Amino acid sequence: MTGRIVLRWSGVASIEGDMLERVRRDVEAAFALPTDLVIVDGLPPDSLDVRRCQHSSTKLLRWILTSMPPEATKVVGITDVDLFIPVLTFVFGEAQVGGSAAVVSMARLRLLANGRTAAPALVETRLLKECLHELGHTFGLVHCPDNGCLMSRSNSVLEVDQKRTAFCRDCRQRLRRLQEEGKNHER
């Protein structure tokens, strides 16, 4: 597959140091596609649900899609606001399976299970895992039953922490096959 991945930061607060740049490099290496980092000001006002004090991940996903850079094959919006979908209390992210866009929230990735603030290195590892997970969905991967695989479902930060920073053998093979199919469709 040709093209580019774009990581698009649109948070409320500033991000720690070079965290996004390191995540960008790791994403680029994982998918063997050039990956850019873009900083965007603000969030769409219609994404905030004032009753829940959370942002709709689906509305953020639509917003990301409306402003995709033309050279981008995949875009991951990264934010620090808390995300939800109507049937869940929160989500770490959401993606279009087999599509172009995904969104990841750092809000809960910054916390330990006891509610305290996690160390920056742990937050960075969690952010990388969730970006790779959601990008995996955009390439066509679905949730994996292997709890250590990046594509396993995560309902808590403890489950995010249990994942490796790599796809399991089966998901890696599926990803390669899906990327090859994408290249063949471009020809």
VEXSERO-88009 format. One record per residue (C-alpha): residue number from 0; x, y, z. Coordinates in steps of 0.5 Angstrom, whole numbers, always signed. Example, Ala and Ser with C-alpha at 12.3 -4.5 7.8 and 13.67 -1.06 7.14 Angstrom:
- 0/+25/-9/+16
- 1/+27/-2/+14
// end
This chain:
- 0/+0/+0/+0
- 1/+3/+7/-2
- 2/+1/+13/+2
- 3/+2/+16/+8
- 4/-1/+16/+15
- 5/-2/+22/+19
- 6/-2/+23/+26
- 7/-7/+29/+28
- 8/-6/+32/+35
- 9/-12/+36/+37
- 10/-12/+37/+45
- 11/-14/+42/+50
- 12/-7/+42/+54
- 13/+0/+41/+51
- 14/+3/+34/+50
- 15/+9/+32/+54
- 16/+16/+34/+51
- 17/+17/+29/+44
- 18/+12/+24/+46
- 19/+8/+25/+39
- 20/+14/+25/+35
- 21/+17/+18/+38
- 22/+10/+15/+37
- 23/+10/+18/+30
- 24/+17/+14/+29
- 25/+14/+8/+32
- 26/+8/+8/+28
- 27/+12/+9/+22
- 28/+16/+3/+23
- 29/+10/-1/+25
- 30/+7/+0/+18
- 31/+13/+1/+14
- 32/+9/+8/+11
- 33/+12/+15/+12
- 34/+8/+18/+18
- 35/+7/+25/+19
- 36/+5/+29/+25
- 37/+0/+35/+25
- 38/-2/+40/+30
- 39/-9/+42/+30
- 40/-12/+48/+34
- 41/-19/+46/+37
- 42/-24/+41/+37
- 43/-31/+41/+33
- 44/-36/+44/+38
- 45/-42/+39/+37
- 46/-37/+33/+39
- 47/-38/+35/+46
- 48/-44/+32/+50
- 49/-45/+37/+56
- 50/-49/+32/+60
- 51/-44/+27/+60
- 52/-38/+32/+60
- 53/-35/+27/+54
- 54/-34/+28/+47
- 55/-37/+23/+42
- 56/-32/+19/+38
- 57/-36/+18/+32
- 58/-37/+26/+31
- 59/-29/+27/+32
- 60/-28/+21/+27
- 61/-33/+25/+22
- 62/-29/+31/+23
- 63/-23/+28/+22
- 64/-25/+25/+15
- 65/-28/+32/+13
- 66/-21/+35/+13
- 67/-16/+29/+11
- 68/-10/+32/+8
- 69/-10/+29/+1
- 70/-4/+26/+1
- 71/-6/+22/+7
- 72/-8/+14/+7
- 73/-10/+14/+14
- 74/-11/+19/+19
- 75/-11/+18/+27
- 76/-14/+24/+31
- 77/-10/+24/+38
- 78/-14/+28/+43
- 79/-14/+29/+51
- 80/-21/+30/+52
- 81/-25/+24/+54
- 82/-29/+20/+49
- 83/-35/+16/+49
- 84/-40/+12/+44
- 85/-47/+12/+47
- 86/-47/+5/+49
- 87/-41/+5/+53
- 88/-38/+9/+59
- 89/-32/+11/+55
- 90/-27/+9/+49
- 91/-20/+9/+48
- 92/-21/+10/+41
- 93/-25/+9/+35
- 94/-24/+7/+28
- 95/-27/+6/+21
- 96/-25/-2/+20
- 97/-22/-2/+13
- 98/-23/+6/+12
- 99/-19/+12/+13
- 100/-19/+15/+20
- 101/-19/+13/+27
- 102/-19/+17/+34
- 103/-15/+16/+40
- 104/-16/+19/+47
- 105/-10/+20/+52
- 106/-15/+22/+57
- 107/-16/+15/+61
- 108/-9/+13/+58
- 109/-6/+18/+63
- 110/-9/+15/+69
- 111/-7/+9/+73
- 112/-12/+4/+76
- 113/-13/+8/+82
- 114/-14/+14/+79
- 115/-7/+17/+80
- 116/-3/+20/+74
- 117/+1/+15/+70
- 118/+9/+16/+69
- 119/+10/+20/+62
- 120/+13/+13/+59
- 121/+7/+9/+61
- 122/+3/+14/+58
- 123/+7/+14/+51
- 124/+7/+6/+51
- 125/-1/+6/+52
- 126/-2/+12/+47
- 127/+3/+8/+42
- 128/-1/+1/+43
- 129/-8/+5/+42
- 130/-5/+8/+36
- 131/-3/+2/+33
- 132/-9/-2/+35
- 133/-14/+3/+32
- 134/-10/+4/+25
- 135/-10/-4/+25
- 136/-18/-3/+25
- 137/-17/+2/+19
- 138/-13/-3/+15
- 139/-18/-8/+16
- 140/-16/-12/+22
- 141/-22/-14/+28
- 142/-21/-15/+35
- 143/-16/-21/+37
- 144/-18/-27/+42
- 145/-10/-26/+44
- 146/-10/-22/+50
- 147/-3/-20/+49
- 148/-4/-18/+42
- 149/-5/-11/+40
- 150/-11/-12/+37
- 151/-15/-15/+43
- 152/-20/-11/+46
- 153/-19/-6/+52
- 154/-24/-4/+57
- 155/-19/-2/+62
- 156/-12/+1/+62
- 157/-10/-5/+66
- 158/-12/-9/+59
- 159/-8/-4/+55
- 160/-2/-5/+59
- 161/-2/-13/+58
- 162/-2/-12/+51
- 163/+5/-12/+47
- 164/+7/-7/+43
- 165/+6/-12/+37
- 166/+1/-15/+33
- 167/+1/-23/+34
- 168/+3/-28/+29
- 169/-4/-29/+26
- 170/-6/-21/+26
- 171/+1/-19/+23
- 172/+0/-24/+17
- 173/-7/-22/+16
- 174/-4/-15/+16
- 175/+1/-16/+11
- 176/-4/-20/+7
- 177/-9/-14/+7
- 178/-3/-9/+5
- 179/-2/-13/-1
- 180/-9/-13/-3
- 181/-9/-5/-2
- 182/-3/-5/-7
- 183/-6/-9/-12
- 184/-13/-5/-12
- 185/-8/+1/-13
- 186/-5/-2/-19
// end
